[in-house]
Amino acid sequence: MLVPIARHCLFATLAVVALQADAYGASKPTDAIIVKGVFLKAFIVAHDNFVAIADLPAPKKDLENYTVHIRDRRSRIEVVFLPKLPPGWFGTGGETPYGRAVHYEIDKRTYAIVKRTFEE
């Protein structure tokens, strides 16, 4: 369960996403985002686990340094934390000075983590 400050950060992050252009330029300042409740529940489960990763330093857990991808996959929901890239870097995944790519598969029925992988 997210503590109140983490919930505040989640909603602040969603608000920032709505105001900033994404990596593909799809968002405009007037765009709104709509997120299904099942995606938010899966995100909360993944985020709680993400911030508890012992070998990931606190600065690399800052959501402002990530793009979060959420996908519906039949009986599971994928939640992928992709760290932002420093200027001049190309590609996705792996580890950057800002964070580490982490991929979760969450069961849609139980919201249990089925699988967690660290992308290289």
N, C-alpha and C positions, 0 to 999 in steps of 0.2 A: 504494500500500500504506500502511495506517495505521501510524504509528510506535507503539511500545508505550504511550506516554502517551495518544495519541488512542484506541487500543483500550480503555484503561482508562476514558477519558471516555465512550466509546460504551456500555460495559456499565454504568457508573454512571448514565448517562442513562436507559437502559432500566430499571434498578432504580427510579429516581425515578419514571418513568412508571407503573410498576406500583403505586407507593404513593400517588400523587396522583390526585385526580379530574381527568378531562380537561374540556375546555370544555363538554361536553354532560352531565357528571355520570355517565358510564357506568362509570367505574372505581371500585372500592371498595378499601379498604386490604388486603383479603384476596385480591383478584383477581390472577391471574398473567397474564402476556402470553406469547403464543406467536408466534414470528416464523419464517417459512420461511427456510431458508438462502439461497435465490435472492434474497429481499428484502434480507437482510443484505449479500450480495455487491454488489447494486445500490446499496445505501446507501453502502457503503464507497467505491465508484467515485465516486458523486456527492459525498460528503463530501470526498474528496481534492481534487476539483476546486473545491468550494465554498471550502475554506480557502485555496486558491491564487489566488482572485480578487484581483487587485492593487488595484483601487479600492474594496475593501470593508475598512474599518478593522478591526483585530484585535478590538476590543470587540463589533463587529457579527457576528463569526464564532463567538461563544460559543453552543454548542448549547442551553444552559439558557434562552436567549431565543427558542427556536423550538419550534414543533410541526412534526413531520415526518410527512407523509402519503406512504404508499407504496401504489401500486395496480398490479394486474396488468392489462395491456392487450395481450392476445394475444401478439404477438412482442416486446413491449417492457414495461418496468417503469417507471412514473412515480415519481419521488421529488421531492417538493415541500417546500421549506423555507419555512414561514410564520412571520414574526416575531411575537412576542407584542405585544399592543396595550397602550399606557399606559391608566391609568384614564380613563374618559370617552370613549375612542375606540371607534368601531364599524366593522365591516367586516372584510375579510380581504385579504391581498395587499399589494402595493406596498411602500413603505418606511416604517418607523417609527423612533423613536429607538433601538430595540433591534436592528434588522436590516433586511434587504432580502429580499423574496420571490423565490426562485429555483426554477425548474421544470426538472427534468431528465427526459429520456427515455433509458433505458438499453436496449440490445439484449439480449434474454434469452440469446441464443446466445453472443455474444462479450463481453458486459459492457462494450461500448464506448459512449461517450456519443454518441447519435444527434442530440440536440438539447438546447440549454440556452437558456432564455429568462428574462428578468427581468420579473416582473409589475409592472404599473403600479398 
